[in-house]
Amino acid sequence: MKYNPVQNFIGGKFVNIRSDKSLDVVSPIDGTLLSVVPMSAAKDLDDAVKAAKAAFTGWSKTPIKERVQVFFRYKTLLEKNLQELATLCSEENGKTYSESVAEIEKSIELTEFACSLPQLVTGEILEVSRGVECRTEHVPLGVVASIVPFNFPSMVPNWTLPNAIALGNCMIMKPSEKVPLSCGRLAELLKEAGLPDGVFNIVHGDVTIVEAICDHPGIEAISFVGSTKVAKIVYQRATSNYKRCLALGGAKNHLMVLPDAIPGMTAQNVAASMSGCAGQRCMAASAMIGVGNVDAIIDKICEEARKIIPGENLGAVINKESKERIERYIGEAERDGAKVLVDGRNAKVNGKENGTYVGPTVIDFVTPEMSVAREEIFGPVISIMRTKTVDEALAIENKNPYGNAASVFTQNGAMARYIIDHASAGMIGVNVGVPVPREPFSFGGWNESKFGVGDITGKSSIEFWTKLKKSTTKWNAEAGVNWMS
């Protein structure tokens, strides 16, 4: 075992978990046992809530310009420890080292945005009548929780913790039991940056702790990132307990490729979008719709896909179960009449035979009824459907229940605008395979890709992590009595 057993982080220190149940933390790269993560009990969550509540009084009263000084230092520490953090991310998640570096760099950008919050939450003041002023100010909620997934062990935690904490809340984070190590390192860096004890806490566990978070009366708001199936459950359970909840689910992102698209650029973008992070991201391209004759572009996509080699520039999928599920989808599509142009099944990496790899896979002549066209595969697989018109392509995109992202590849500006206006997704790309907005623009989809109001990052997150206090003052006695009295 490479690392010590995982512990909870409560009240500024690592503590043992009250449970005999644990899971192995195995690297998807080569099957190495990295650590073990015990499954917390409800009492462990109680301890974390108690520590967070104790810290909230002082932290929430600290001026925001002082609170963000912690994140200026935290940003510097992320930069200083980038290589270590990227290595840890790669080990436990399976993505390539370069992808892990990009993940830490995005975490740095997210933290940088949090440092700008004093300029964005200044509130408003207006003299609404002679001698009478109205004022608004953003007030922290209290103890909040963030439930994060396995596919981005550092970035997704940093979607929530810098903004929520800089805005004055105290947080409990529940990492994925598949990748618990990175969050613990982030906790150490936050403490080194000067974050007071109890402001950030980690509770490890499985569904038992997720349910306990949804039910705990001391937690005011919950963010969740994961599958749509679980996002619905978390949203319903949390809101039934009168909590705020923003739950991000899965996706089936469509790339519409028009005949006038630049072949080389399109092929590179499509291949990178479907295979980046082994396809284990909610912004991955998993469905392509070729409009008209795009055979030459599909040929180039296959050329690009064949340059993507497992173990070199393609990471592993998270575990054996995921590998088997992804390969099952490919087999079903083939049996249903689709044509596998590039086949990533049975991928092996020399020296890493215990790793869980799926090679890049391109499937053509898929119909909208096939499971590979409808369901989230979460692997390096793209399913190609064909239509004669843009409206037919949009009908397929609109019919899918998700709504995270959609992209179009074209050199026709009017057609691009038409698709932007008519695609049913929260994030749209034009000649961009992964249309993730950069800060301060927020991340968030539509339909069954998101449950709740607002977005999880950027300016929109301010409304989720705070409540608005309105005050009206009157000091001028000479103003007399009016309707505001």
Phi, psi and omega in degrees: 000123188285322184243159176297158176304144181290143176233158169289159176240107186225130177063030176087009179213156176279133184228152178288155183260138182278072180198145173266352182271133179212163177234147176284143173256108188246134178286126177292343183296314185214009179080010179295138174282114182271317184192184169232144180239113176290154179264118184292158173256170181302328180296326177296320177295319177304317180298319180293319178296319179299316179295319180293319178296320180296325181279337188297320184304308181288318183293318182293333179273352176287129180304144185298328179294334174278323180300319185287347175299328175301320185280335169300316180289322178298317177302316178298321180289325174298318179295316182296323185255022187302314183295318179296315181295320180293320178297315180297317178300314180296318181299314187273337182260327180100352180289165181292161180298318181296323176294324178292322175300315179299324179295318179291323178297322176293323176299322178295318178297318178298320179292322178301320177298317180301327179294339181271357186301326178304331179278348185253346183239039181288346183077185181225151176217138182211137172280104188272341176205163184301118180082005182236128180241142170246140183224145171238148176212148180273127184242134179296156184279321185135232177271126181235165182228150178226122180253118190241156188265183184275339194284339175224086187298336180249318187294311183295320171305325179277355166296326190248316192294319180297314182291311183300318183282319178298330179280001171107001179275164169247140193239145168243124180250135175246102179285165170296137178293346178281333184222067187273353191281319184298320181299321178298322178292323176298322178298319178296320180291323177297319178296318178297328179285352177102014177292128181300148179303138177092345181288324177234128183225152178235131175235117181272155178162191182243212184299332180300318180285325176300315178296320179296323177296316180298329186265343191292126182291344181272359181254127187268329184210152183224133166250146182221141172226126181176209180284157178297321180303312182283325179302318178298316181296314181297316181298314181295318183289318181293314182290332176292341174262018174064034175257154166290145177211136172232109187242117179264132183250208186276192185203160168219088190274131184256132171254121177262119183250119181263157184300335182272005179296147177289116190302309184297311181297317181298313182298316179298316181293318181295313181297318180293322181293319183281338186249344180302138184055033181057028181075006184267061176211147185285357176253006181293144172284119179240351178220130177242139177243111176275122182260114182078207184273102178236027182302319181297323179289321178297320177301319180290326176299317178297320177301314180294321181297323182289344176278351183266113190247122176305136180086347177249283178248018174224125181278181180273157168277165199295325181198178183298320181299319178295316179302313181296319180295316180297315181292332176295319178300317181298315179297320179297318180297318180297317179294331181277000175111357177286162182247121179275109182277321175231123189249117182259009180290152176061032179291136177230145178241122181301132181084351180227047186297338178269003175285163183245091186247143169232128180284165178300138185227127178242122182241123182254166178057041174278144175254153185301340182278344183290150182298325180293340178272337187256326192253155179283118184272323179060049177205176184281063186229132173236134181253125184256122173250160183231138176224165178271331186228162177296321181296324175295321178296317179295325179297320177294314181297316182294330184285335182291143188288341182277177180195041180283298186216158171209149179222156174230140176246112184197163171251010181260107183297320180294320179292321177300316179296322179298317180289321175304318183288332189250347177288141182261076180206153183278340181226123186240140176240144171243112185058030178229123184282331180232087188279061176277124179294147174272153177301142011270008180286142193269158179259129176173140180259194179236180170055229183272015172265352180206138177233122184120174185254140178093183179239167190270342180232178175067197184300324183298333182292339181301318181293328181286319187270001179223166170239152187264124175258131180245130179232145178235128182233146179222116182244347186267100181296332182288348179294341177076185181268130175220191186295340179279353180282000000 
